[in-house]
Structures are given as structure tokens and as C-alpha cells.
Amino acid sequence: MRHGPWQERRFECVDGPVKKVLPGAACKRRLGQAHERPRAPRRPGTKRRDSRMMEAIWAGAPVSLPGSRFQFLSIESDPPMPSPSSFLREAIEMAVQNVTTGQGGPFAALVVRDGEIVGRGTNVVTTLNDPTAHAEVTAIRRACDALDDFELAGCTLYATCEPCPMCLGAAYWARLDRVYYAATQEDAAEAGFDDHHIYEEMAKPPTERQIPMDQALSEEANRPFEAWLDYEDRVAY
């Protein structure tokens, strides 16, 4: 009968001149005592080979197994990527500080590539007297300057609030991969920053918007585009 891995095996052996049968446990104990070879005493400060091997493995050093063609090789792993929440919390702290120091509005944004912040921005509209100096636009400008590129492919934008139409357009023009935001348009409106009317205006025909928009010189309007198409060294964007 074959024994499965879950079945107990019993061993018996003959002991002594009277041929006494010993049970398996006693037999193995007796045989172990009879055949155990004394180990040579170790010198102080020395370790056995298996202990040294395990320490080398844990230390990340390449280890060769005796009689084997294979090695344990150390694998360097990158640190864990910060979560979106961690970047948003940092942006929120920036926005709070922006308000308490009198720098501008309660908005901040980060541009991140491969887990590294490449652009930071806060709302400095009132500081610079620049209505376009929103946090997202400022962060995008600084990221482009840091990366020396006008496109931010491979980057993610983290904003304390859902981008307004201007900042949303900037995100698309910058070719960002993704946008994370914390507060919503409704949250911003409750604080006095309501841009819902801009979305409504964009849905209307140009002639029906609050800011009048009239077309003129249509026959000459294509001259800049023709110059662009004729310029051989143009850089598309």
C-alpha cells in the first residue's frame, strides 16, 4: 500500500541479540544516537555556511548555490508611488497657506510626472493683477519651464478644485494625461467662485453671448494660417 503525504509511516527495526522489535519512534531515536556524527567545534566568530548564505540573501547580494547553475540575484525595486490623495493634500495645504499669507485665492495645483512634482502653482490673480493667473495655469507654466517643453504628456494635474473652463482648456492644450481634483464646481460657487455661467455662455452661439462677438474681415482672416502653412520650420503643437 502506498502512503499519501497525510498518512503516518511506521518504522520498525531489530535491536539486540534477542531480536527485540522497536516501534518507529524509538527505532529512529536509537538509530540517530548510534549514527550521529559529532560536529567539530566552531571557532569563535565563525558562522556556518547556511547562516552566511541567508544573511547574504537578505542583504541583497548575489548568492551561488553549491552544485547549481543558478544564483539568487538582488532586485532593486522602486519606492512605492505616492497616492493621488497625498498630492491633493499637499495642494490643499498650499491653497490654505496662499490665503492666510495674502498671496491670492483659495486654489492650488501640482503637475506630477513619474511621482515627482515638476510644477507648482497657486492662484495669484490679485497679486499679479492677472486674471489668467489661476493655480492650474501657473502650475502648467512652471512645469513646461522645468521640463523645457510645451507639452506635458505623461504628466498628471492635481488641483484643489475642479478646473474652470480656462484651466480645463489649458489642461487639454498641455496634453496632460489625467486630472485629479478635490472640490467641485458647486463647492467653489458656495465660496463665491461661480463659473457656471461661462459654461452656459460657451454653449450659446457667439452672437447671443453676454460679451458681444462679431466677425469681420473674413476675406483676410486666412492670411496668418497661410503663412503658417508655408513656413517650413514651423513647430506643430
C-alpha positions in Angstrom: 0.0 0.0 0.0 1.3 3.4 -0.9 1.3 6.1 1.7 -0.1 9.6 0.9 1.6 12.6 2.3 -1.1 12.8 5.0 -0.5 9.2 6.3 1.8 8.4 9.1 4.5 5.9 8.3 5.7 3.5 11.0 9.3 2.1 11.0 10.4 -1.0 12.9 13.9 -2.4 13.4 15.5 -5.3 15.1 17.6 -4.4 18.2 20.0 -6.5 20.1 20.7 -10.3 20.1 17.2 -11.2 21.3 15.8 -9.6 18.2 13.5 -7.1 20.0 11.2 -5.2 17.7 11.2 -1.5 18.4 8.4 0.9 17.3 9.3 3.5 14.7 9.9 6.5 17.0 12.2 4.5 19.3 13.9 3.0 16.4 14.7 6.3 14.8 15.8 7.7 18.1 18.1 4.8 18.7 19.5 4.8 15.2 20.0 8.5 15.4 22.0 8.1 18.6 24.1 5.3 17.1 24.9 7.1 13.8 25.1 10.7 14.8 28.4 12.1 14.0 29.9 14.7 16.4 30.4 18.1 14.8 33.7 19.8 15.1 33.6 22.8 17.4 33.3 26.1 15.6 35.9 28.8 16.1 34.8 31.9 17.8 33.3 34.5 15.4 32.6 32.0 12.6 29.2 31.0 11.2 28.0 28.0 9.3 27.7 28.2 5.6 23.9 28.3 5.5 23.8 31.1 8.0 26.2 33.2 5.9 24.2 32.4 2.8 20.9 33.6 4.3 22.5 36.8 5.5 23.8 37.5 2.0 20.3 36.8 0.5 18.7 39.2 2.9 21.3 41.8 2.2 20.6 41.6 -1.5 23.9 40.2 -2.6 24.2 37.6 -5.4 24.5 34.1 -3.9 25.5 31.0 -5.7 24.0 27.7 -4.6 26.5 24.8 -4.3 26.3 22.5 -7.3 23.8 24.7 -9.1 24.0 26.9 -12.2 21.6 29.4 -10.7 22.1 32.4 -8.4 19.9 34.5 -6.1 20.2 38.0 -7.6 19.2 41.2 -5.8 16.4 43.0 -7.5 16.2 46.8 -6.8 12.6 47.9 -6.6 11.4 51.5 -6.9 9.8 53.1 -3.9 6.0 53.0 -3.9 4.4 55.7 -5.9 2.6 58.4 -3.8 -1.2 58.1 -4.0 -3.4 60.8 -5.6 -4.7 61.7 -2.2 -1.2 62.6 -1.0 -0.7 65.1 -3.8 -4.1 66.6 -3.3 -3.4 67.0 0.4 -0.2 68.9 -0.4 -2.1 71.1 -2.9 -4.8 71.8 -0.3 -2.1 72.9 2.2 -0.6 75.2 -0.4 -4.1 76.7 -1.1 -4.7 77.3 2.6 -1.2 79.0 3.0 -1.9 81.0 -0.1 -5.0 82.5 1.6 -3.5 83.0 5.1 -0.4 84.8 3.7 -2.4 87.1 1.5 -1.0 85.7 -1.8 -4.3 85.1 -3.5 -7.3 82.9 -3.8 -8.0 79.5 -2.2 -6.7 77.4 -5.1 -3.5 75.4 -5.7 -2.3 72.8 -8.2 0.5 70.4 -8.9 1.9 68.9 -12.1 3.4 65.5 -11.4 5.4 63.2 -13.7 6.6 59.7 -12.6 5.7 60.5 -8.9 7.8 63.7 -8.9 6.3 67.2 -8.7 7.5 69.2 -11.7 5.3 72.3 -11.4 3.5 74.1 -8.5 1.0 76.9 -8.7 -1.4 78.9 -6.6 -4.0 81.4 -7.6 -2.2 84.8 -7.8 -4.8 86.8 -9.8 -5.0 89.6 -7.3 -1.2 89.6 -6.6 -0.2 89.9 -10.2 -3.3 91.7 -11.4 -3.5 88.9 -14.0 -7.0 87.3 -14.4 -5.4 84.3 -16.1 -3.1 83.5 -13.2 -5.1 80.6 -11.9 -3.4 77.9 -10.0 -3.7 75.3 -12.8 -2.3 77.7 -15.4 0.5 78.7 -13.1 1.4 75.1 -12.4 1.3 74.2 -16.1 3.6 77.2 -17.0 6.1 76.2 -14.4 6.1 72.6 -15.4 6.6 73.4 -19.0 9.5 75.7 -18.0 11.1 73.0 -15.8 10.8 70.3 -18.5 11.7 72.7 -21.3 8.6 71.5 -23.3 5.3 72.9 -24.3 3.6 69.6 -24.0 3.1 67.7 -20.7 2.4 64.2 -22.0 3.0 61.7 -19.2 2.1 64.3 -16.5 -0.9 64.5 -14.2 -2.6 67.6 -12.8 -3.7 67.7 -9.2 -6.0 70.6 -8.4 -7.7 71.6 -5.2 -10.9 72.3 -7.2 -12.5 71.2 -10.4 -10.8 73.3 -13.2 -12.7 76.3 -14.6 -13.3 76.4 -18.4 -10.0 78.3 -18.9 -7.9 75.9 -16.9 -9.7 72.9 -18.5 -8.7 74.3 -21.9 -5.1 74.7 -20.7 -5.1 71.1 -19.5 -6.1 69.9 -22.9 -3.7 72.1 -24.8 -0.9 70.9 -22.5 -1.7 67.3 -23.4 -1.9 66.2 -19.8 -2.7 62.5 -19.2 -5.1 63.0 -16.3 -6.6 65.4 -13.9 -7.4 64.8 -10.2 -9.4 67.4 -8.2 -10.8 67.7 -4.7 -13.6 70.3 -4.5 -16.4 70.6 -7.2 -17.8 73.5 -9.2 -20.7 73.6 -6.7 -18.3 73.8 -3.7 -16.5 76.8 -5.4 -19.8 78.5 -6.2 -20.7 78.4 -2.5 -17.4 80.2 -1.7 -18.2 82.9 -4.3 -16.3 81.4 -7.3 -19.2 80.6 -9.7 -18.1 79.9 -13.3 -21.2 78.0 -14.3 -22.3 81.0 -16.4 -19.2 80.6 -18.5 -20.2 77.0 -19.4 -23.6 78.3 -20.4 -22.1 81.1 -22.5 -19.9 78.6 -24.4 -23.0 76.6 -25.4 -24.6 79.7 -27.0 -24.0 81.0 -30.5 -21.3 83.8 -30.4 -23.9 86.5 -31.3 -26.1 85.5 -28.3 -23.4 85.7 -25.6 -23.2 88.4 -22.9 -20.0 89.6 -24.4 -20.8 90.6 -28.0 -18.8 88.7 -30.5 -18.9 89.9 -34.1 -16.9 88.6 -37.1 -15.2 91.0 -39.5 -12.6 90.8 -42.3 -13.4 87.2 -43.1 -11.8 87.6 -46.5 -8.4 88.4 -44.9 -8.7 86.1 -41.9 -6.8 83.2 -43.5 -3.6 85.1 -44.2 -2.0 84.1 -40.8 -2.9 80.5 -41.5 -1.5 80.6 -45.0 1.8 82.0 -43.6 1.8 79.2 -41.0 1.3 76.5 -43.6 4.0 78.0 -45.9 6.6 78.2 -43.1 8.7 75.1 -43.4 10.3 75.3 -40.0 7.0 75.5 -38.1 6.7 73.5 -34.9 3.3 71.9 -34.7 1.5 71.9 -31.3 
